């Protein structure tokens, strides 16, 4: 940017080394820099010592607690949208789309097309050069910004590796998916009576869902017009009170939200898609729910299987959110409950709702209820909402919340303090510098939830960076978990190293406090297991077998 020097090289002109410096004396800047990093990885160029991603910093600058990402105008987070935000002329998006589509078609390229493609790439570089002087003054901490770009290197590695799937089985299910969808309704819908088949396609009927709730006398959250709330999160919330809703939710995800052919699967049988780094207000990833194998339908995860001679190790933080809340607030009582073995039963015991000898096996419904209670209290769940989700009376819900707030008053004071500071400062931030604007009108629950969720995101960021530095090949981050891949003979060593680096990451972010992890090892010939999707998976495979026998 200082010299004005421009380098234009076609792919076969690129050498063993990048045509620019990547040592500590140069700063590499790229918009959504994981793409540029992907090129570095493919060509073996190595990681630049210093990097900055204006895309992340623009998302950071415009991270407003009142605004959902989906509420932004289309293209707002693109480089053209960022330029317009700062009052600059945008870019020709129609030409950009046309050129991108031509590049995706692949070679051969004529001499004119090669020149046009290089010019198209150069135009993006000039646009970035116009944007950088606007972005840099908004960065309060350059080390934090560069650390965020460091995480993007880990993201590029994860996106490139991809999640190995049982591709032959997936292809068989895809080939029969239209018929399987219809049969899924025939098998599952009689218990609910909600779907209607029209021209061979299943359709969700909201009025039938309302009738189902009335017939079964189910207390369900409603929208402003009095109709049942059909949001995905509401279904998740209500599973604790009505376990049968899990089956309906999986069916609904499979039929309405999920398009099996939308899963991004390469010819090598690996699922690769953009991981949506820093896509949420709290800095968590937001990958596509239809293209990512770890999307909303849990039964899809059974397609995850290692290739011959390889192993997958999946580790997730055990009860991460309550422990983060305890550490951030300095609530010794909440921390003691977390360290009791099972935080949800531990709190139930502490409040007098469970005997001292209660276990997850002997008191499963109570544990499910208190999981809703504990996670709800972190973001300000009210008595009426708690009563709806757990099935207890309004007075019982109020009593539970009163006992919780009395028992864990240090955390409650911390949560109130966070909202107070957000109101005074008009923003809230983490120790690692990720901020959210909190102007007038922002939801108190959004602010209250931010410290725990954003801290969880930062633990994932640190763990991802540590994994790359320690040679652990992460193929997928999943909210508070990782899936890593290794040679089968190295299974135990990689499992131990993944556990160690995840614990180290929690210590870095939580001032020395360590969160343990749970593990699932998937060897060749096995597949990922998730009990929440087992019933649907079993049904799909049984229907597939029947259809294949019928057409054999």
N, C-alpha and C positions, 0 to 999 in steps of 0.2 A: 504493500500500500504506500510505502514511503517513496520507493524508487519509480513506481509506475511500470516496472518490467512485467511483461506478459509472456508466458510460455504456452504454446499451443502444440500438443502432441496427440497423434492418433495412437490407438491401443498398441499397434506393433512397433511404435517408436518409444514406448516406455521401457526403461531398462531395469536392471536389478536393484537400483536405488531410486528413491523419489527425486524428482527434478527440483527439489527445494530442501532447505535445511530442516531437520527435525530435532536438533539438539536444543539444549536449554537456552540458547541465545536467540531462538526464534519462537514466535507464537503462531500456531496454526489455527485458523478460524474457519469454521464451516457451519452452515445452517442445517440443522439435524445432522450433526457431524458423524453419527454412527454410519452413515452411507459412505463418507470418505474413509472412515476407519475400516469399513468392509473391504474397500479397495486395497488399503494397506495390508490387511490380513491376507487377502487373496494373492497378492504379489510378494508377500514376505518382507515388506518394507519396515515393519516394526512400529511401535507406538511412539508418536511424537512426545517429546518431553513436556511440552507446554501446549495446551489447547484451550479453546474457548468456543462455546456453542451459543450464538445469539438467539437461536430458536428457544433453547431452555430459558435463557435470560429474559426473552420477551414474554414467555409464559409466566415466568416469575414476576415480572413487572406488572402484568395484567391479572394476577391471581386474586380475584375479587370473591370474597365469601358469599356475596349475594347472587353471583352469576354462575349458572351451570355451563359446562363446556358446550353442550348442545344448543344453548341459547345464543351463542356467538354466530355472527353471520358466516356463511360458507366462505372458506378461504381466509378467515381472520388470522389464523396462526401460520399461514403460508408467508413466504418472504414478501409477496406483494401486499398482503394484509398488514404486515408489520410496517412496511414503508408508508402505507396510507395512514396508519395510526400516528405516525410522526409527521404527517403533512407532506410527505414526498409523493411523487408520481409513482404509481404501481408498475406492474409489468403486464405484458400481453399474455393473459392466461390462455386464450384460445390458441395462440401460436405455441405456447409452452405445451399444451395438451397434445397438439398435432405432432410436435417433434418427439415428445415422449412416446407416443403411440408408435411412431415410425421406428424409434430405437428398439422398442420392445419386440417389434416384428423380426428384428435380427438381420444379419447380412444375407445377400451381398448389398453393399452400399456403393452407389455411383460416386464419382469424384465430386459432383455438385452436392450430393447428400452428405458426404463427409465434411465438406466445407460448411454446410448449413448446420450440421450437428455441432461442430466445433464452435461456431458462432453462437448457437443456442446456449452451449455450456458457458461461453465467455460472458454472455449477457447476464446469466445468473451470478457470475463472479462480480460483475460491475454492480449489480443490484445489491449484493452483499456488502461491497465496499461503501455504497451509499448508506447502508443501514448501520454499519458498525459505529460511526461517530455518534449516532443517536443512542445506541445500546450501552456503550462503554460508560458514559456518565451515570447511568442508572445502577451500575454494579457497586454495591457497598463494600463487598469483600472479594477481591480478586482471588485469593486462595480458595474461598468457598466455590466461586464460579469455576475455577479450574478443576476443583475436586468433582464438580458435577460433570464436567467434560471427561474426566477420568472414568467416571461411572459409565459414560457412553461407550468407552472402549470395551468395557465388560459386556455391555448390551450388544455391541456389534459382534462380539465373539459368540454370545448366546444365540443371537439370531442366525448366525452363519451355521452353527452346529446343527440346530434343529432337534426336534424330539422324534426318536425312532418309533415307528408304528408297525403294526402287523398289516402291511399293505395288501397281501393277498386276501385276508379276511375282510379288510375295509372295502376292497374292490367288489367282493361278493355281496356285501351288504348294500353298497351303492347301486349295484345292478338290480337289486330287488327292492330298493328303498320305497318306491312309490307304492308297491303292494304291501310292504311291511307297515307303512304308515297307516294304511286302511285297516290292516289286521290289528295293529296296536289299539286302534279305537274300538274294534270289535271285542278285543280281550279286556281292555281296561275301562272303557266308557260305561258299561252296564252298572258299575258300582257308583258312577257319578251322574250319568244321564245328561251330560253337558254338550258333547259334540254332536254335530249333525253332518251326515255325508251328503254332499251335493255334487253331482257329476263326478263321483269317484273321489272327491277331495274332502277331507275332514275340516269342519269349520267350528270354531269356538263360538258358543252362543252365550252372551252375558246374562240374558234373562233366565236361561236354564241354570247358570251358576248361582244366580240369586235364589232361584227356587230350591236348588240343592242345599244352600245354606239354611233356608227357612225350614225345609223338611227335617234337617238334622239338628235344628235349633243351635246352630253355630254362631257365636258372637264374632262378627268379622268387622274390621275397620271399614269405614265408608268414605266416599268422596263427598264433596260439598253438596252434590245433588241427591245424596242419600243412597246411591248405587254402590255395590261392593268395590272396594279398592283392589284393582287387579295388577298392581305393580309387582314386579319380580321380588323386590325386597319384602313386600307384605307377605307373600307366600312363604318366604324363608322365615320371617318372624313368627308366623302362625304354626309352623311345623312343630314347635315345642308343645303347643296346646293340643293340636290335632295331628298326630303322626301320619294319618292317612293322606294328609295334604302333600307329603313328600312324593308319593306316587303320582298324584295329579300334577304337581309341579314339574316332575320329570317328563310326564307325558306332554304337558303344555309346551315345555322348552323344545322337545323333540319334534313336535308337530308345527308349531307356529314360529318360533324364533330361529330354530336351527335348520339350515339347509346343508345336508350332508356333503353335497358337492362343493360347498363353499369352503370346507376345510382346506387350508393351503398345504397340499402334500406334493412333494417333488417326486421325480422319477426314481429317486433312491429311497422312497418310502418315509421321508422325514417331513415333519410338520414345521414349516418356517413361516413366520409372519412378523410384522413390526410389533415390538413389545410395548409401544406407547409410553416410553420413559417420561416421567414427570407429567403424565396426562391428567392426573387428578389434582384437586386443590391441595391435598396433603403431600404431594410429591410421589405418590405411588404410581406404578405402571398401570396403563389402561390399554391392554391389547384388545383386538377385535374379538367380540364374544362369539362370532360365527366362524372366524378363520383359525382361532387358537384352540388346540385340543383340550386345554384346561378351561374351556368355556363353561357356560352355566349348566349344561346337561352332564351330570356326573357319570352317567354310564359310558360316555364316549371315552373316558380315561382308560377303560379296559382294552382299548386298541393299543395302548402304549406298551411296547415290548422291545427288549434289546435284540440286536442282531446276534447271530452265532458268534460265540467267543467273547461277547461283551456282557456287561452288567450295568444296571441302573440302580442308583442309590437315591432314595427320596427321603429327605429329612425336613421336618417342620418343627418350628418352635412350639414348645408345650405351653399352652395357656399364656401366650405372649402379652396380650393386651392388659389383663389385670396386673401383671408384674410390672409392665411399663408404668401403669398408673400409680402403683405403689411406690416405685422408685422416684418418679418425677415429683410426687407430692410429699415424699418422706413419711408416708403413713405406715408406721411400724405394725399396726394391727392388721392392715390389709396385706402387708408383706408376709406376716406370720401365716395368714390364711393361705397365701400363695405357696408357701414353703411346706404346707401340711401334706402335700402329695397331690391332692385334687382341690383346686381353689374353690370350685363351685360347691362341692359337698362340705369343704372346710368352712365356708361362710354360712352354709345352712346349719352346720353344727354350732358355730359361734353364736348364731342368732336364736338357737333353741328350736330349730325346725327339724333337726335330724339327730338321732342318737349317736353317741361317740363311736359305736362300732359300725356305722353305716358305710357301705362301699358302693361304687358305681353299679355293681351287679345287683345288690339288694335294694337299692333305692334309685333305679334308673329314671322313673318319671320325675321324682323330686330333683334329681341332678339336672335333668333337662330344663325344669322350671327355673332353677336357680342360675343356670347358664344364661337364660333370658334375663333374669333379674340383674345379675352382675354386669353383663355387657350393656344392658340398658341403663344402669345407673351411671356408667361412664359417660354417656352422652345425654343424660338428663331425662330419662324415661319418667313419665308422670304416672300417677296412680291409676288413672282411667286406662291408659295404654297398657300398663302392666296387667291390669285385671283382664283386659281383652285378650292379651297374648297368652296368659297362663291359665285362665279359667277360674281364678279365685274371685271372690267378691271384691267390690270396690273398697269396702272397709278393711278386708284382709290385705289387699294390695297397699293401701295407705299405711297399715301397720308394718308391713315388710319394709317399705321404703323408710318409714320413720326409724325403725331399728337399724337399718343399714346406715343411715345418715348419722345416727348417734354413735354407732360402733366405729364408723370410718369417717369421723368428723374432720380429720386432718385432710383427707382427700377431698371431702366436700368443700372445705374452706379453700383448698387449692383450685378447684374447679371454678368457684365463684371469683377467686382472685384473677384467674385467667380471663374471664369475661370482663371483669372490671378494667384490667389493663388494656384489653382489646378496645374497650370503649374509650379509654383515655388516649391511647396511642393511635387509634384507628387502624391498628394492625396487630398481628400476633406472629411470633416467629419461633424457630427452634434454635438450639445452641449452634447448629451447623449452618444457620443463616437462611433457611427456607421460610419465606414470609407469605402471609395471606392478608390482603386488605380487609379491614372490618369497618366499613362505613356505616352510617346510620341505616338501620333496617336489616342488617345481617342477623340471621337466626342465632339465638344464644346457644342452641344445641350444636350448630355448625362450629361455633367457636369452642365450645366445651369439648367437642370430639377431636379438635385439631391437634392438641399436644400429643395425645396417645397415638393417633394414626400417623402423624408426620414423623414421630420418633420411630415407629415401626418401619416406615419407609426408609429412614436413614440407616437403620440397622441392615436392611436388605442391600442398600447401596454399598455400605462398607464391606459387607460379606462378599458381594459380587467382585469388588476390587481385590479383596484378599484372595479369593479363589483363583483369579488370573495370576496373581503374583506367586501363588503356591502350587500352581500346576493342576488344579482341580477343574475338570471340564464340566462346567455347568451348562446343561442343555435347556433348562427352563426354570425361571423364577415363578413362584405361585403365591402371591400375597405375602405369607409369612413362612414360605417353604422353598426348597430348591430340589431339583432333580439333576443329578450328576451322572456322567457316563464314564466307564473305564473298561479296561480289559478284565475278563472274568477272574484271572489270577490275582488281580489287585483289589478285589472287592472289599476285603476287610480293611486294607490300608486306606483306600479312598473314603470309605464310610467313616473311619476314625478321623481322617483329616478334614472331611466336610463338617463333622461335629465340632472339631476343634476350632475351625475358622469361624463357624457360626457363633460359637460361644465367645470367641475373641471379639467378634463384631459387636455383640451385645455389651461386652465390657467396655469397648471403646466409646460407645454412644451413651451407656448408662452409668458412667463414672465408676467402673469396676464391678458392677453387678452382672452376674452371668445367668443366662437363660438356657436351660437344658433343651435338648431336641429329642424327638421321637424318630424312629427310622423304619423304613420299608425297603428291603433289598429285592430287586426283581432280576432274576437270572434268566439266561437263555432258555426258552421254552415256557417261561412264565409271563404273566402280564400284570400291569398295575391293578391294584385292588382298592376300591372305595365302596364301603358298605352302603353308602347312601344311593349308589347307582346300581347295586347288585341286582335288585329285582327287575329293573328295566332291562339291564344287559341280558339277564337270563331269558327274559321274554323275547327280546329281539333275536337272539341266537336260535331259540326254539322255532320262532316264526320263519327265520331264514332257512332252517333245515327242512321245514314242511314245504316251503315254496320250491326249494331246489328238488325235493323228491317229486313234487307234483309236475315239474317241468322236465325231469330227467327222461 
